[in-house]
Amino acid sequence: MDSGSKPHPADFYRGLELFNRRFYYECHDLWEEVWAEAKGREKLFYQALIMSAVSLYHYGNENLEGALSCHRKARERFRQLPDRFMTLNVSQFVAKMEAFYQGLSAEHSRWNQELRNRPRPTIQLEG
């Protein structure tokens, strides 16, 4: 079976539900267990997702510098993967994260209600 189409471990799906419900810290914990067992590009894939979750966790704590740093690291890892990998449209998710952070900078952005209420990206798997 192609590594790009293997099903995920059960903890990945539990983490996915947590991610989409904005429980990023708990999601990160579950996905780290999945990441620890992964090999090759799968390990890179899970690491990029973990960094995305940590990015949004920092954002929720109004730590924009940490959020943007983790976002950049996640993006670098996602760019090493195909556009679609392990039932995720990687390029689409990266675009959602890019749109979320567009125009924000740690130096110039000030926290306000609009930033706090900004809709967070979610993950939808294909197939």
C-alpha positions as CSV (number, residue, x, y, z in Angstrom):
1,M,0.0,0.0,0.0
2,D,1.3,3.5,-0.8
3,S,2.3,5.4,2.3
4,G,0.3,8.3,1.0
5,S,-2.9,6.3,1.4
6,K,-2.4,4.3,4.6
7,P,-5.1,4.8,7.2
8,H,-4.1,6.8,10.3
9,P,-3.8,5.3,13.8
10,A,-6.9,5.7,16.0
11,D,-5.2,8.5,18.1
12,F,-4.8,10.6,14.9
13,Y,-8.6,10.7,14.4
14,R,-9.2,11.5,18.1
15,G,-6.6,14.3,17.7
16,L,-8.3,15.5,14.5
17,E,-11.6,15.9,16.4
18,L,-9.8,17.8,19.1
19,F,-8.1,20.0,16.6
20,N,-11.4,20.9,14.9
21,R,-12.9,21.7,18.3
22,R,-10.0,24.0,19.1
23,F,-8.5,21.8,21.8
24,Y,-5.0,22.3,20.4
25,Y,-3.0,21.3,23.4
26,E,-4.8,18.0,23.9
27,C,-4.6,17.4,20.1
28,H,-0.8,18.0,20.2
29,D,-0.4,15.4,23.0
30,L,-2.3,12.7,21.1
31,W,-0.5,13.4,17.8
32,E,2.9,13.3,19.5
33,E,2.2,9.7,20.4
34,V,1.3,9.0,16.7
35,W,4.4,10.9,15.5
36,A,6.7,8.9,17.8
37,E,5.7,5.7,16.0
38,A,5.8,7.1,12.5
39,K,8.6,6.7,9.9
40,G,9.8,8.6,6.9
41,R,7.4,11.1,5.3
42,E,4.6,10.1,7.7
43,K,6.7,11.3,10.5
44,L,7.2,14.6,8.7
45,F,3.4,14.8,8.0
46,Y,2.5,14.3,11.7
47,Q,5.2,16.8,12.8
48,A,3.8,19.4,10.5
49,L,0.3,18.9,11.9
50,I,1.5,19.0,15.4
51,M,3.2,22.3,14.7
52,S,0.0,23.6,13.2
53,A,-1.8,22.7,16.4
54,V,0.9,24.3,18.5
55,S,0.7,27.4,16.3
56,L,-3.0,27.8,16.9
57,Y,-2.6,27.1,20.7
58,H,-0.1,30.0,20.9
59,Y,-2.5,32.1,18.9
60,G,-5.3,31.4,21.4
61,N,-2.9,32.5,24.2
62,E,-2.2,35.8,22.3
63,N,1.4,34.7,21.7
64,L,1.5,35.9,18.1
65,E,5.3,35.5,17.9
66,G,5.1,31.9,18.9
67,A,2.1,31.2,16.7
68,L,3.8,32.6,13.6
69,S,7.1,30.8,14.3
70,C,5.3,27.4,14.6
71,H,3.2,28.2,11.5
72,R,6.4,28.9,9.5
73,K,8.0,25.6,10.7
74,A,4.8,23.7,9.9
75,R,4.7,25.2,6.4
76,E,8.3,24.3,5.8
77,R,7.5,20.7,6.6
78,F,4.3,20.5,4.6
79,R,6.2,21.8,1.6
80,Q,8.3,18.6,1.6
81,L,5.2,16.5,1.1
82,P,3.0,16.0,-2.0
83,D,-0.1,18.1,-2.4
84,R,-2.2,15.2,-1.1
85,F,-0.8,12.9,1.5
86,M,-2.4,10.4,3.9
87,T,-6.0,11.5,3.0
88,L,-5.2,15.2,3.6
89,N,-5.3,17.8,0.9
90,V,-2.0,19.3,2.2
91,S,-2.0,22.3,-0.2
92,Q,-5.5,23.2,0.8
93,F,-4.8,23.0,4.5
94,V,-1.6,25.1,4.1
95,A,-3.6,27.6,2.2
96,K,-6.2,27.8,5.0
97,M,-3.4,28.4,7.5
98,E,-1.8,31.0,5.3
99,A,-5.1,32.8,4.9
100,F,-5.6,32.7,8.7
101,Y,-2.3,34.3,9.4
102,Q,-2.3,36.7,6.4
103,G,-1.4,40.2,7.3
104,L,-0.4,39.4,10.9
105,S,3.0,40.2,12.4
106,A,4.3,39.9,15.9
107,E,5.7,43.4,15.7
108,H,2.7,45.3,14.2
109,S,-0.5,43.4,15.1
110,R,-2.4,44.4,18.3
111,W,-4.8,42.0,20.0
112,N,-8.4,43.1,19.7
113,Q,-11.7,41.3,19.6
114,E,-11.5,40.8,15.8
115,L,-8.2,38.8,16.2
116,R,-9.6,36.8,19.2
117,N,-12.7,35.9,17.2
118,R,-11.0,35.1,13.9
119,P,-12.4,31.7,12.7
120,R,-9.7,29.0,13.1
121,P,-8.8,26.7,10.2
122,T,-10.1,23.1,10.4
123,I,-9.0,19.9,8.9
124,Q,-11.1,17.8,6.6
125,L,-9.7,14.5,5.3
126,E,-10.5,13.2,1.8
127,G,-11.8,9.7,1.2
